[in-house]
Amino acid sequence: SLRELAEKEKGGVQVVEIDADAYPALANDYNLTKVPTTIFYTEGIKLRSIEGAYTADSLQRHLHNLLTQDEQKN
């Protein structure tokens, strides 16, 4: 779903995957306690994290809602 979202956003979204089993220290740094966890960032600032599996369309709605809220704050 994340790769599909990145394709839909035509390069406007960067996806980074962490294998929590292979890199437990890194997973710990990001407080990843459940798999899958999706964390949304903009310009290095964490906006929100969500746990569980989502479709690309659902992730896209989350992303756009977060970015709209962020724009309204500025």
PyMOL Python script that loads the backbone (N, CA, C, O; Angstrom):
from pymol import cmd

cmd.read_pdbstr("""\
ATOM      1  N   SER A   1       0.813  -1.195   0.000  1.00  0.00           N
ATOM      2  CA  SER A   1       0.000   0.000   0.000  1.00  0.00           C
ATOM      3  C   SER A   1       0.858   1.261   0.000  1.00  0.00           C
ATOM      4  O   SER A   1       0.518   2.245  -0.657  1.00  0.00           O
ATOM      5  N   LEU A   2       1.967   1.234   0.734  1.00  0.00           N
ATOM      6  CA  LEU A   2       2.833   2.410   0.775  1.00  0.00           C
ATOM      7  C   LEU A   2       3.494   2.679  -0.572  1.00  0.00           C
ATOM      8  O   LEU A   2       3.600   3.830  -0.996  1.00  0.00           O
ATOM      9  N   ARG A   3       3.932   1.636  -1.235  1.00  0.00           N
ATOM     10  CA  ARG A   3       4.535   1.818  -2.568  1.00  0.00           C
ATOM     11  C   ARG A   3       3.494   2.341  -3.549  1.00  0.00           C
ATOM     12  O   ARG A   3       3.790   3.199  -4.380  1.00  0.00           O
ATOM     13  N   GLU A   4       2.277   1.820  -3.448  1.00  0.00           N
ATOM     14  CA  GLU A   4       1.195   2.286  -4.316  1.00  0.00           C
ATOM     15  C   GLU A   4       0.894   3.761  -4.044  1.00  0.00           C
ATOM     16  O   GLU A   4       0.658   4.525  -4.979  1.00  0.00           O
ATOM     17  N   LEU A   5       0.900   4.162  -2.779  1.00  0.00           N
ATOM     18  CA  LEU A   5       0.686   5.559  -2.425  1.00  0.00           C
ATOM     19  C   LEU A   5       1.772   6.440  -3.034  1.00  0.00           C
ATOM     20  O   LEU A   5       1.476   7.495  -3.595  1.00  0.00           O
ATOM     21  N   ALA A   6       3.019   6.011  -2.925  1.00  0.00           N
ATOM     22  CA  ALA A   6       4.126   6.781  -3.489  1.00  0.00           C
ATOM     23  C   ALA A   6       3.953   6.948  -4.994  1.00  0.00           C
ATOM     24  O   ALA A   6       4.236   8.017  -5.536  1.00  0.00           O
ATOM     25  N   GLU A   7       3.493   5.903  -5.672  1.00  0.00           N
ATOM     26  CA  GLU A   7       3.245   6.000  -7.115  1.00  0.00           C
ATOM     27  C   GLU A   7       2.125   6.985  -7.410  1.00  0.00           C
ATOM     28  O   GLU A   7       2.232   7.782  -8.342  1.00  0.00           O
ATOM     29  N   LYS A   8       1.054   6.940  -6.631  1.00  0.00           N
ATOM     30  CA  LYS A   8      -0.080   7.851  -6.830  1.00  0.00           C
ATOM     31  C   LYS A   8       0.329   9.306  -6.621  1.00  0.00           C
ATOM     32  O   LYS A   8      -0.179  10.204  -7.292  1.00  0.00           O
ATOM     33  N   GLU A   9       1.245   9.531  -5.692  1.00  0.00           N
ATOM     34  CA  GLU A   9       1.674  10.893  -5.369  1.00  0.00           C
ATOM     35  C   GLU A   9       2.783  11.391  -6.298  1.00  0.00           C
ATOM     36  O   GLU A   9       3.279  12.506  -6.139  1.00  0.00           O
ATOM     37  N   LYS A  10       3.164  10.568  -7.255  1.00  0.00           N
ATOM     38  CA  LYS A  10       4.122  10.925  -8.309  1.00  0.00           C
ATOM     39  C   LYS A  10       5.394  11.591  -7.771  1.00  0.00           C
ATOM     40  O   LYS A  10       5.795  12.659  -8.234  1.00  0.00           O
ATOM     41  N   GLY A  11       6.012  10.944  -6.796  1.00  0.00           N
ATOM     42  CA  GLY A  11       7.268  11.451  -6.261  1.00  0.00           C
ATOM     43  C   GLY A  11       7.105  12.439  -5.117  1.00  0.00           C
ATOM     44  O   GLY A  11       8.103  12.886  -4.552  1.00  0.00           O
ATOM     45  N   GLY A  12       5.889  12.790  -4.762  1.00  0.00           N
ATOM     46  CA  GLY A  12       5.654  13.727  -3.674  1.00  0.00           C
ATOM     47  C   GLY A  12       5.702  13.079  -2.304  1.00  0.00           C
ATOM     48  O   GLY A  12       5.610  13.758  -1.281  1.00  0.00           O
ATOM     49  N   VAL A  13       5.846  11.761  -2.290  1.00  0.00           N
ATOM     50  CA  VAL A  13       5.887  11.008  -1.043  1.00  0.00           C
ATOM     51  C   VAL A  13       7.099  10.091  -1.082  1.00  0.00           C
ATOM     52  O   VAL A  13       7.341   9.404  -2.074  1.00  0.00           O
ATOM     53  N   GLN A  14       7.851  10.088   0.002  1.00  0.00           N
ATOM     54  CA  GLN A  14       8.984   9.177   0.117  1.00  0.00           C
ATOM     55  C   GLN A  14       8.624   8.102   1.130  1.00  0.00           C
ATOM     56  O   GLN A  14       8.154   8.404   2.227  1.00  0.00           O
ATOM     57  N   VAL A  15       8.844   6.864   0.763  1.00  0.00           N
ATOM     58  CA  VAL A  15       8.538   5.739   1.640  1.00  0.00           C
ATOM     59  C   VAL A  15       9.841   5.108   2.110  1.00  0.00           C
ATOM     60  O   VAL A  15      10.725   4.801   1.311  1.00  0.00           O
ATOM     61  N   VAL A  16       9.941   4.922   3.419  1.00  0.00           N
ATOM     62  CA  VAL A  16      11.095   4.259   4.020  1.00  0.00           C
ATOM     63  C   VAL A  16      10.542   3.110   4.850  1.00  0.00           C
ATOM     64  O   VAL A  16       9.681   3.309   5.707  1.00  0.00           O
ATOM     65  N   GLU A  17      11.039   1.910   4.590  1.00  0.00           N
ATOM     66  CA  GLU A  17      10.592   0.731   5.335  1.00  0.00           C
ATOM     67  C   GLU A  17      11.679   0.301   6.308  1.00  0.00           C
ATOM     68  O   GLU A  17      12.866   0.306   5.982  1.00  0.00           O
ATOM     69  N   ILE A  18      11.247  -0.073   7.512  1.00  0.00           N
ATOM     70  CA  ILE A  18      12.171  -0.598   8.520  1.00  0.00           C
ATOM     71  C   ILE A  18      11.732  -2.017   8.851  1.00  0.00           C
ATOM     72  O   ILE A  18      10.580  -2.251   9.217  1.00  0.00           O
ATOM     73  N   ASP A  19      12.648  -2.950   8.720  1.00  0.00           N
ATOM     74  CA  ASP A  19      12.390  -4.324   9.135  1.00  0.00           C
ATOM     75  C   ASP A  19      12.700  -4.391  10.628  1.00  0.00           C
ATOM     76  O   ASP A  19      13.860  -4.485  11.028  1.00  0.00           O
ATOM     77  N   ALA A  20      11.655  -4.344  11.442  1.00  0.00           N
ATOM     78  CA  ALA A  20      11.815  -4.285  12.895  1.00  0.00           C
ATOM     79  C   ALA A  20      12.529  -5.514  13.452  1.00  0.00           C
ATOM     80  O   ALA A  20      13.214  -5.424  14.471  1.00  0.00           O
ATOM     81  N   ASP A  21      12.375  -6.654  12.793  1.00  0.00           N
ATOM     82  CA  ASP A  21      13.061  -7.867  13.257  1.00  0.00           C
ATOM     83  C   ASP A  21      14.558  -7.809  12.960  1.00  0.00           C
ATOM     84  O   ASP A  21      15.376  -8.241  13.772  1.00  0.00           O
ATOM     85  N   ALA A  22      14.905  -7.279  11.802  1.00  0.00           N
ATOM     86  CA  ALA A  22      16.312  -7.214  11.409  1.00  0.00           C
ATOM     87  C   ALA A  22      17.048  -6.057  12.087  1.00  0.00           C
ATOM     88  O   ALA A  22      18.255  -6.134  12.317  1.00  0.00           O
ATOM     89  N   TYR A  23      16.312  -4.980  12.406  1.00  0.00           N
ATOM     90  CA  TYR A  23      16.919  -3.781  12.994  1.00  0.00           C
ATOM     91  C   TYR A  23      16.155  -3.345  14.242  1.00  0.00           C
ATOM     92  O   TYR A  23      15.532  -2.284  14.243  1.00  0.00           O
ATOM     93  N   PRO A  24      16.196  -4.150  15.303  1.00  0.00           N
ATOM     94  CA  PRO A  24      15.411  -3.829  16.496  1.00  0.00           C
ATOM     95  C   PRO A  24      15.801  -2.513  17.160  1.00  0.00           C
ATOM     96  O   PRO A  24      14.940  -1.838  17.725  1.00  0.00           O
ATOM     97  N   ALA A  25      17.072  -2.132  17.108  1.00  0.00           N
ATOM     98  CA  ALA A  25      17.490  -0.867  17.726  1.00  0.00           C
ATOM     99  C   ALA A  25      16.870   0.317  16.986  1.00  0.00           C
ATOM    100  O   ALA A  25      16.424   1.281  17.608  1.00  0.00           O
ATOM    101  N   LEU A  26      16.846   0.239  15.669  1.00  0.00           N
ATOM    102  CA  LEU A  26      16.234   1.306  14.868  1.00  0.00           C
ATOM    103  C   LEU A  26      14.735   1.363  15.119  1.00  0.00           C
ATOM    104  O   LEU A  26      14.164   2.444  15.257  1.00  0.00           O
ATOM    105  N   ALA A  27      14.104   0.206  15.178  1.00  0.00           N
ATOM    106  CA  ALA A  27      12.672   0.158  15.478  1.00  0.00           C
ATOM    107  C   ALA A  27      12.404   0.768  16.846  1.00  0.00           C
ATOM    108  O   ALA A  27      11.412   1.474  17.028  1.00  0.00           O
ATOM    109  N   ASN A  28      13.274   0.504  17.798  1.00  0.00           N
ATOM    110  CA  ASN A  28      13.144   1.074  19.134  1.00  0.00           C
ATOM    111  C   ASN A  28      13.302   2.593  19.096  1.00  0.00           C
ATOM    112  O   ASN A  28      12.580   3.303  19.795  1.00  0.00           O
ATOM    113  N   ASP A  29      14.236   3.100  18.290  1.00  0.00           N
ATOM    114  CA  ASP A  29      14.439   4.548  18.156  1.00  0.00           C
ATOM    115  C   ASP A  29      13.168   5.253  17.702  1.00  0.00           C
ATOM    116  O   ASP A  29      12.910   6.394  18.085  1.00  0.00           O
ATOM    117  N   TYR A  30      12.373   4.565  16.881  1.00  0.00           N
ATOM    118  CA  TYR A  30      11.126   5.143  16.365  1.00  0.00           C
ATOM    119  C   TYR A  30       9.900   4.664  17.145  1.00  0.00           C
ATOM    120  O   TYR A  30       8.763   4.897  16.733  1.00  0.00           O
ATOM    121  N   ASN A  31      10.140   3.996  18.269  1.00  0.00           N
ATOM    122  CA  ASN A  31       9.061   3.488  19.125  1.00  0.00           C
ATOM    123  C   ASN A  31       8.076   2.597  18.365  1.00  0.00           C
ATOM    124  O   ASN A  31       6.866   2.671  18.576  1.00  0.00           O
ATOM    125  N   LEU A  32       8.606   1.767  17.492  1.00  0.00           N
ATOM    126  CA  LEU A  32       7.770   0.845  16.730  1.00  0.00           C
ATOM    127  C   LEU A  32       7.498  -0.381  17.594  1.00  0.00           C
ATOM    128  O   LEU A  32       8.374  -1.221  17.798  1.00  0.00           O
ATOM    129  N   THR A  33       6.284  -0.470  18.093  1.00  0.00           N
ATOM    130  CA  THR A  33       5.919  -1.597  18.953  1.00  0.00           C
ATOM    131  C   THR A  33       4.951  -2.543  18.272  1.00  0.00           C
ATOM    132  O   THR A  33       4.790  -3.686  18.701  1.00  0.00           O
ATOM    133  N   LYS A  34       4.305  -2.076  17.217  1.00  0.00           N
ATOM    134  CA  LYS A  34       3.368  -2.914  16.458  1.00  0.00           C
ATOM    135  C   LYS A  34       3.714  -2.841  14.986  1.00  0.00           C
ATOM    136  O   LYS A  34       4.185  -1.820  14.485  1.00  0.00           O
ATOM    137  N   VAL A  35       3.468  -3.955  14.301  1.00  0.00           N
ATOM    138  CA  VAL A  35       3.755  -4.036  12.874  1.00  0.00           C
ATOM    139  C   VAL A  35       2.462  -4.356  12.152  1.00  0.00           C
ATOM    140  O   VAL A  35       1.773  -5.301  12.535  1.00  0.00           O
ATOM    141  N   PRO A  36       2.110  -3.613  11.132  1.00  0.00           N
ATOM    142  CA  PRO A  36       2.828  -2.455  10.599  1.00  0.00           C
ATOM    143  C   PRO A  36       2.458  -1.156  11.335  1.00  0.00           C
ATOM    144  O   PRO A  36       1.358  -1.012  11.867  1.00  0.00           O
ATOM    145  N   THR A  37       3.393  -0.244  11.345  1.00  0.00           N
ATOM    146  CA  THR A  37       3.177   1.113  11.831  1.00  0.00           C
ATOM    147  C   THR A  37       3.597   2.061  10.718  1.00  0.00           C
ATOM    148  O   THR A  37       4.664   1.894  10.127  1.00  0.00           O
ATOM    149  N   THR A  38       2.776   3.039  10.434  1.00  0.00           N
ATOM    150  CA  THR A  38       3.089   4.057   9.441  1.00  0.00           C
ATOM    151  C   THR A  38       3.248   5.381  10.166  1.00  0.00           C
ATOM    152  O   THR A  38       2.385   5.779  10.949  1.00  0.00           O
ATOM    153  N   ILE A  39       4.356   6.060   9.900  1.00  0.00           N
ATOM    154  CA  ILE A  39       4.624   7.357  10.515  1.00  0.00           C
ATOM    155  C   ILE A  39       4.690   8.393   9.405  1.00  0.00           C
ATOM    156  O   ILE A  39       5.422   8.232   8.428  1.00  0.00           O
ATOM    157  N   PHE A  40       3.921   9.448   9.567  1.00  0.00           N
ATOM    158  CA  PHE A  40       3.897  10.528   8.588  1.00  0.00           C
ATOM    159  C   PHE A  40       4.771  11.680   9.083  1.00  0.00           C
ATOM    160  O   PHE A  40       4.624  12.138  10.216  1.00  0.00           O
ATOM    161  N   TYR A  41       5.677  12.143   8.227  1.00  0.00           N
ATOM    162  CA  TYR A  41       6.538  13.279   8.518  1.00  0.00           C
ATOM    163  C   TYR A  41       6.370  14.309   7.408  1.00  0.00           C
ATOM    164  O   TYR A  41       6.052  13.964   6.270  1.00  0.00           O
ATOM    165  N   THR A  42       6.584  15.563   7.745  1.00  0.00           N
ATOM    166  CA  THR A  42       6.737  16.604   6.737  1.00  0.00           C
ATOM    167  C   THR A  42       7.884  17.484   7.177  1.00  0.00           C
ATOM    168  O   THR A  42       7.911  17.972   8.307  1.00  0.00           O
ATOM    169  N   GLU A  43       8.825  17.681   6.284  1.00  0.00           N
ATOM    170  CA  GLU A  43      10.001  18.503   6.558  1.00  0.00           C
ATOM    171  C   GLU A  43      10.676  18.104   7.867  1.00  0.00           C
ATOM    172  O   GLU A  43      11.111  18.965   8.633  1.00  0.00           O
ATOM    173  N   GLY A  44      10.764  16.802   8.123  1.00  0.00           N
ATOM    174  CA  GLY A  44      11.439  16.280   9.300  1.00  0.00           C
ATOM    175  C   GLY A  44      10.642  16.333  10.589  1.00  0.00           C
ATOM    176  O   GLY A  44      11.155  15.959  11.643  1.00  0.00           O
ATOM    177  N   ILE A  45       9.401  16.790  10.528  1.00  0.00           N
ATOM    178  CA  ILE A  45       8.557  16.889  11.711  1.00  0.00           C
ATOM    179  C   ILE A  45       7.515  15.776  11.676  1.00  0.00           C
ATOM    180  O   ILE A  45       6.785  15.620  10.698  1.00  0.00           O
ATOM    181  N   LYS A  46       7.462  15.006  12.760  1.00  0.00           N
ATOM    182  CA  LYS A  46       6.486  13.923  12.845  1.00  0.00           C
ATOM    183  C   LYS A  46       5.089  14.516  12.998  1.00  0.00           C
ATOM    184  O   LYS A  46       4.829  15.320  13.893  1.00  0.00           O
ATOM    185  N   LEU A  47       4.197  14.098  12.102  1.00  0.00           N
ATOM    186  CA  LEU A  47       2.814  14.559  12.162  1.00  0.00           C
ATOM    187  C   LEU A  47       1.933  13.594  12.935  1.00  0.00           C
ATOM    188  O   LEU A  47       1.133  13.999  13.779  1.00  0.00           O
ATOM    189  N   ARG A  48       2.093  12.311  12.635  1.00  0.00           N
ATOM    190  CA  ARG A  48       1.217  11.309  13.245  1.00  0.00           C
ATOM    191  C   ARG A  48       1.734   9.920  12.923  1.00  0.00           C
ATOM    192  O   ARG A  48       2.427   9.721  11.925  1.00  0.00           O
ATOM    193  N   SER A  49       1.395   8.962  13.770  1.00  0.00           N
ATOM    194  CA  SER A  49       1.670   7.563  13.449  1.00  0.00           C
ATOM    195  C   SER A  49       0.361   6.794  13.574  1.00  0.00           C
ATOM    196  O   SER A  49      -0.488   7.103  14.410  1.00  0.00           O
ATOM    197  N   ILE A  50       0.226   5.793  12.726  1.00  0.00           N
ATOM    198  CA  ILE A  50      -0.954   4.933  12.753  1.00  0.00           C
ATOM    199  C   ILE A  50      -0.482   3.492  12.716  1.00  0.00           C
ATOM    200  O   ILE A  50       0.515   3.163  12.072  1.00  0.00           O
ATOM    201  N   GLU A  51      -1.205   2.648  13.408  1.00  0.00           N
ATOM    202  CA  GLU A  51      -0.855   1.228  13.461  1.00  0.00           C
ATOM    203  C   GLU A  51      -1.886   0.425  12.695  1.00  0.00           C
ATOM    204  O   GLU A  51      -3.072   0.755  12.692  1.00  0.00           O
ATOM    205  N   GLY A  52      -1.429  -0.618  12.055  1.00  0.00           N
ATOM    206  CA  GLY A  52      -2.326  -1.496  11.314  1.00  0.00           C
ATOM    207  C   GLY A  52      -2.146  -1.353   9.814  1.00  0.00           C
ATOM    208  O   GLY A  52      -1.467  -0.448   9.329  1.00  0.00           O
ATOM    209  N   ALA A  53      -2.768  -2.263   9.101  1.00  0.00           N
ATOM    210  CA  ALA A  53      -2.685  -2.279   7.644  1.00  0.00           C
ATOM    211  C   ALA A  53      -3.765  -1.380   7.056  1.00  0.00           C
ATOM    212  O   ALA A  53      -4.914  -1.405   7.496  1.00  0.00           O
ATOM    213  N   TYR A  54      -3.390  -0.600   6.072  1.00  0.00           N
ATOM    214  CA  TYR A  54      -4.308   0.319   5.395  1.00  0.00           C
ATOM    215  C   TYR A  54      -4.135   0.182   3.896  1.00  0.00           C
ATOM    216  O   TYR A  54      -3.070  -0.207   3.417  1.00  0.00           O
ATOM    217  N   THR A  55      -5.182   0.502   3.160  1.00  0.00           N
ATOM    218  CA  THR A  55      -5.080   0.537   1.705  1.00  0.00           C
ATOM    219  C   THR A  55      -4.365   1.817   1.290  1.00  0.00           C
ATOM    220  O   THR A  55      -4.240   2.752   2.081  1.00  0.00           O
ATOM    221  N   ALA A  56      -3.901   1.852   0.054  1.00  0.00           N
ATOM    222  CA  ALA A  56      -3.238   3.052  -0.458  1.00  0.00           C
ATOM    223  C   ALA A  56      -4.192   4.242  -0.427  1.00  0.00           C
ATOM    224  O   ALA A  56      -3.779   5.352  -0.093  1.00  0.00           O
ATOM    225  N   ASP A  57      -5.455   4.026  -0.767  1.00  0.00           N
ATOM    226  CA  ASP A  57      -6.428   5.124  -0.752  1.00  0.00           C
ATOM    227  C   ASP A  57      -6.631   5.676   0.649  1.00  0.00           C
ATOM    228  O   ASP A  57      -6.729   6.889   0.834  1.00  0.00           O
ATOM    229  N   SER A  58      -6.694   4.795   1.630  1.00  0.00           N
ATOM    230  CA  SER A  58      -6.858   5.214   3.017  1.00  0.00           C
ATOM    231  C   SER A  58      -5.629   5.989   3.495  1.00  0.00           C
ATOM    232  O   SER A  58      -5.765   7.014   4.163  1.00  0.00           O
ATOM    233  N   LEU A  59      -4.442   5.509   3.160  1.00  0.00           N
ATOM    234  CA  LEU A  59      -3.218   6.216   3.518  1.00  0.00           C
ATOM    235  C   LEU A  59      -3.167   7.589   2.855  1.00  0.00           C
ATOM    236  O   LEU A  59      -2.730   8.565   3.464  1.00  0.00           O
ATOM    237  N   GLN A  60      -3.614   7.655   1.615  1.00  0.00           N
ATOM    238  CA  GLN A  60      -3.627   8.927   0.891  1.00  0.00           C
ATOM    239  C   GLN A  60      -4.567   9.924   1.577  1.00  0.00           C
ATOM    240  O   GLN A  60      -4.242  11.107   1.681  1.00  0.00           O
ATOM    241  N   ARG A  61      -5.719   9.460   2.042  1.00  0.00           N
ATOM    242  CA  ARG A  61      -6.649  10.342   2.770  1.00  0.00           C
ATOM    243  C   ARG A  61      -6.012  10.831   4.066  1.00  0.00           C
ATOM    244  O   ARG A  61      -6.098  12.014   4.396  1.00  0.00           O
ATOM    245  N   HIS A  62      -5.367   9.914   4.809  1.00  0.00           N
ATOM    246  CA  HIS A  62      -4.666  10.311   6.042  1.00  0.00           C
ATOM    247  C   HIS A  62      -3.632  11.395   5.736  1.00  0.00           C
ATOM    248  O   HIS A  62      -3.567  12.418   6.418  1.00  0.00           O
ATOM    249  N   LEU A  63      -2.842  11.158   4.720  1.00  0.00           N
ATOM    250  CA  LEU A  63      -1.778  12.083   4.352  1.00  0.00           C
ATOM    251  C   LEU A  63      -2.339  13.455   4.002  1.00  0.00           C
ATOM    252  O   LEU A  63      -1.859  14.473   4.501  1.00  0.00           O
ATOM    253  N   HIS A  64      -3.346  13.482   3.152  1.00  0.00           N
ATOM    254  CA  HIS A  64      -3.903  14.770   2.729  1.00  0.00           C
ATOM    255  C   HIS A  64      -4.584  15.493   3.887  1.00  0.00           C
ATOM    256  O   HIS A  64      -4.500  16.717   3.984  1.00  0.00           O
ATOM    257  N   ASN A  65      -5.255  14.754   4.763  1.00  0.00           N
ATOM    258  CA  ASN A  65      -5.854  15.381   5.945  1.00  0.00           C
ATOM    259  C   ASN A  65      -4.783  15.990   6.841  1.00  0.00           C
ATOM    260  O   ASN A  65      -4.949  17.103   7.339  1.00  0.00           O
ATOM    261  N   LEU A  66      -3.694  15.271   7.048  1.00  0.00           N
ATOM    262  CA  LEU A  66      -2.609  15.780   7.877  1.00  0.00           C
ATOM    263  C   LEU A  66      -1.980  17.017   7.277  1.00  0.00           C
ATOM    264  O   LEU A  66      -1.715  17.987   7.987  1.00  0.00           O
ATOM    265  N   LEU A  67      -1.737  16.993   5.976  1.00  0.00           N
ATOM    266  CA  LEU A  67      -1.115  18.141   5.325  1.00  0.00           C
ATOM    267  C   LEU A  67      -2.040  19.350   5.313  1.00  0.00           C
ATOM    268  O   LEU A  67      -1.579  20.484   5.443  1.00  0.00           O
ATOM    269  N   THR A  68      -3.332  19.121   5.161  1.00  0.00           N
ATOM    270  CA  THR A  68      -4.300  20.214   5.206  1.00  0.00           C
ATOM    271  C   THR A  68      -4.342  20.830   6.603  1.00  0.00           C
ATOM    272  O   THR A  68      -4.400  22.051   6.746  1.00  0.00           O
ATOM    273  N   GLN A  69      -4.313  19.986   7.625  1.00  0.00           N
ATOM    274  CA  GLN A  69      -4.300  20.494   9.019  1.00  0.00           C
ATOM    275  C   GLN A  69      -3.032  21.277   9.269  1.00  0.00           C
ATOM    276  O   GLN A  69      -3.071  22.321   9.922  1.00  0.00           O
ATOM    277  N   ASP A  70      -1.884  20.789   8.756  1.00  0.00           N
ATOM    278  CA  ASP A  70      -0.612  21.454   8.956  1.00  0.00           C
ATOM    279  C   ASP A  70      -0.608  22.824   8.286  1.00  0.00           C
ATOM    280  O   ASP A  70      -0.109  23.792   8.860  1.00  0.00           O
ATOM    281  N   GLU A  71      -1.161  22.916   7.077  1.00  0.00           N
ATOM    282  CA  GLU A  71      -1.233  24.188   6.354  1.00  0.00           C
ATOM    283  C   GLU A  71      -2.116  25.180   7.092  1.00  0.00           C
ATOM    284  O   GLU A  71      -1.811  26.372   7.121  1.00  0.00           O
ATOM    285  N   GLN A  72      -3.202  24.712   7.686  1.00  0.00           N
ATOM    286  CA  GLN A  72      -4.113  25.601   8.402  1.00  0.00           C
ATOM    287  C   GLN A  72      -3.477  26.182   9.651  1.00  0.00           C
ATOM    288  O   GLN A  72      -3.849  27.274  10.082  1.00  0.00           O
ATOM    289  N   LYS A  73      -2.511  25.462  10.248  1.00  0.00           N
ATOM    290  CA  LYS A  73      -1.815  25.960  11.434  1.00  0.00           C
ATOM    291  C   LYS A  73      -0.889  27.111  11.091  1.00  0.00           C
ATOM    292  O   LYS A  73      -0.646  27.989  11.920  1.00  0.00           O
ATOM    293  N   ASN A  74      -0.365  27.109   9.852  1.00  0.00           N
ATOM    294  CA  ASN A  74       0.604  28.145   9.445  1.00  0.00           C
ATOM    295  C   ASN A  74      -0.071  29.316   8.900  1.00  0.00           C
ATOM    296  O   ASN A  74       0.586  30.282   8.510  1.00  0.00           O
TER     297      ASN A  74
END
""", "prot")
cmd.dss("prot")
cmd.show_as("cartoon", "prot")
cmd.util.cbc("prot")
cmd.orient("prot")
